[in-house]
Amino acid sequence: MDTPNADQKDYWSATPSGIKWLTYEDHLDAAMAPILDLVVQRAGLQPGERVIDIGCGTGASLLAAAELVGPTGDVLGLDIAKPFLERAAARAVQAGLANVSVREGDAQVAPFDGPSRDVMISRFGMMFFADPQAAFANLARALRTGGRMCFAAWGGFSGNPWFRLPFEAAADRLGTPPPADPDAPGPMAFQNVERVTGLMRAAGLRDVRCDVVDVLMTPMGRIEDVAAQCLRVGPAARLMNFFEGNQEDAAAIEQDIARRLDQMNTPDGLRVPAQINLFEARI
């Protein structure tokens, strides 16, 4: 099968940066729990519904959806990275959820045979397509007439300190990389609401809308632990790779990230503001 997003497959399946999502699974799931809650609540999942989860990763969204649709429903997780799917499948077994299945594939081109789905959800799995319009059109084929989509994407860089603060700490130490295409596949590719909703409509989706929602992320652990994670997953890690930073750089950046995060510390732990673009549509 054609895989137009082969670079994404290689990144998430075979590079240290991609595989680190397995290492920090618990921490990332905890930090993003409010965003996952937002997606499944807005999707309005009902018992007996058939759901497809795009970019399901290591399975947090799969498990949440499976609990909501119950044993009379089912949830299919699609991801381009086999290591993530193996972990997601194992988590479903551990949770005793028999209504979960996983499938490796590139959602931009993967064929969708069999019974149509009622709902498509995604927690940060939609921003990595080489051709988003083609991906939207292909995903629409997985849904029944009247079926619905609901997915979360990151809003602007300035409104998301989870990305901005580690980037600034690394840039202050190492330098600023060349400007990147803001619409290129990556975490921030769907920050431009008008662009994305336009692509969705051009793909044939209807009742397209996007709400920009402010939430508080809930990282687990001490500030020092969160700073260490931010150094290894995300923009700080990319700058370390780009500028070939050394251990001294890493220690300085990690300390600076911790200092910047400390302003968000509360009696209940870190609470990091996030701006989320919540997209919805029907087929």
N, C-alpha and C positions, 0 to 999 in steps of 0.2 A: 504494500500500500504506500502511496505517496505520503511523505512526511515533511510538509513545508516548514515545520517548526523543529527540525532535527537539531538545531543548535540548542534549543530549549531542552530537548530530550537529553542531549549530552551533558548540559549544565547540571540539571537536577538529578541525573542518574549516576554521573561518573566523575564529577569534580568535587574536591573537598568542600568548597563553599556550598554546593547544593546538598551534599550528604550531611552537612552539619545540622540541617533541619531535623534529621533523625536524632542527633545527639541532644538537641535542645527542644525536643518535642514537648515535654511537660511544661517547660518555661514559656514556649511560644503559645501553646494552647491556653495557658492561664492568662497570659497577657491579652490575648485576642478573644477571650470568652465573651465579653460584652458585645463584640461585633458579631460573633456567631449567634448569640441570642437575638440580636437585631434582625439578622437574616431569617432565621427560622420563624420568628414571630411574625415578621412582615409577610413571609411566604404563606402563612396561614395553613400549615400542613395539617391534614385531617386523617383520622384513622382510615385505612384501606387505600390511601393514595399511593400511586407509583411515582417515585421520585428519581431523578438523575442528578448527581452531584458532580460538577465539573471542576477538575483540579482538586480532587478530594484530599490529596496529600496523605498524611499518615492516619486520617480517619476521624478526627474530632467531629466534623460536620456530618459524616456518615452515621455515626453513633447517635448524634442528637436527632437527626431526621428519622432514623429507624425507630427510636423510642416514640416519636410523635405519631408515625403512621401505624405503628403496632403490627402485630403478627399477620393481619389481613392485608397490609400494604407491603411494599418492598422498596429498597433503595439500591440503586446501582451507582457505584463510584467509578468515575473515569479519570485517569491521570496518565501523563506521558512518562512518568518515572516508575519503573518496576519496583525499586526498593521501597518506595513509599506505599505502593499497593500491597506489597507483602506485609508490611507493618499494619496497614489498615485492616487487612483481612484477619490478621492475628488478633487485633484488638476486638474485632467483632466476635470472634470465637470466644475470647476471654470474657466478653460481656454477655455471652449466651444469646446473641442476636442472630437468629436464623434467617431473617428477612433482609440480609445485606449481601451483595455480591460486588466484585470489583472487576475492572477490565482495563487493560493497558491500551492506550490509543491516543492519537492526536485529534482532539475534538473539532479541529477546523475541517477535517476531511473524513473522520471515522464514519463508516456506514452505520445507520441505526435501523436494524431489522427487528422484527418481533413487535409485540404490542406497544402502542404509543404510551408515553409517559404523561402524567398529569401536571407535574411541576419540575422545573429545573432550578436548582439553587447553586450558589458558589460563594465561598468565603475566600476572596482574593485569588481565584483561580482563572480569571478571565482576561487578565491584562497582558498576556504573553504571546498573543497570536500575531503572526506576520501579517495576516489579512483579517482584521476583526469582522468586517462585514461578511466575508465568506464564512467565518466561524458562526456568526449569528444565524445566517441562513441555514447552515448545516444543522445547528442545534435545534432550530425550529422544526426540522424534520423528525426530531425525536419525540416531539410533543403532539398530543391530540389537538384537534380543533378546539379552541377555547382554553388550551393549556396555558400555563403562566410561567414566567421567568422572574427570579428575584436574585440579585447578586450584589455583593459589596466590592467596592474598589476604593483605593486610597484617594483622598482628595488632594489638594495642593500641598506642595512640599512645606510651605511656610506654616500651614495649619497642622502639621504632623511632627511634633518634636521627637517622636520615636525614630524618625529618619533624620530630621534636621540637626538635632543636637550631636549625635555621633558623627555626622558628616562635618559639622563645624569644628568639632574637636580634632578630627583627623586632618582637616584642611589647614587648621591653624598650625599644626605640627609639620605637615608634609608638603602643603601647597594645594592649590586648587586645580583639578583636572580640566581638560578642555570641555567646553559646553557640549552637552549631549542633546540629541533630538528629543524633545519632551513627549513626542507621540510614539517613540520607538518602543518595542515590546519591553516590558519591565514593570516594576511595582507601581510607578506613577503614570503609566501610559493612559489611564482613563481619568485623569484629573480634569480634563476639559469636558465638562458635561455636555455642552452643545455639540461638540464633535461626536461624542459617543452616541448620544441619542439620535443624531442624524444618521449615523451608520446603522443603528438598530432599525430605524424606519426604512432606510434604503434596502435593508435585508428582508423587508416584508413584515416586520413586527408591528403590532398595533397597540394602542393605549400605552404608549411609551412614556415613562416619566422617570425623574430622578429627584430624590430628596437628599439634600446635603445635611447630614446628621452629625452632631457633636456628641461624642461619647468619651468616657474615661477608661483607658486601658488599665489592666490590673496585673502588672508583672508580679511574679512571686519571688520571694527571697530577699536577701539584703541588697542594698544599693550596689555594693561591690560586686555581687553576683550578677546583677542585671547589667552593670557596666561591662563585665567580662563577656557576657553574651553579646552585647551590642558591638563589641569590638570584633567578634568572630562571625556574626551574621548580619548582613546589611551593608549600608554605605561605608562605614568605617573599614570593614573588611575589604571592600572593593578598592578603597584608596590605599590601604596597606599593600595590596597586590600591585596596583598601578605604579606606585612610587617605590616599590620594593623596600618597604619599611622593615626595620630590624627590631630586635627584642627591646632595645631601649625606647624606640618609638612606640612600640606596643604598650609598654608600661606607662609612658607619659600620656598617651591617648586614653587609655583605660582610666587613669586617675582623673583626667579632665572630664571624661564622660560622667564619672561618678559625681564630680563636683556640680556639673550642670543638672544632673538628675535630682540632686539633693533638694532643689527648690520645689520639687513635686512630691516630696515625702509628706505623708500624713500619718496620724495615729493608726490608721488602718493599713498602712503600707504605701508603696508608690501608686500614684494615680496620674497617669500620663494622658493629657488631652489628645484626642484624635478627631480628625475631620474625615468622615466617610461619605462617599458617594454611593447611595443605595438606589440601584437601577431596577425598574420593574417594567414588564411588558406582557402582552398576551399574543397568542398565535391566531 
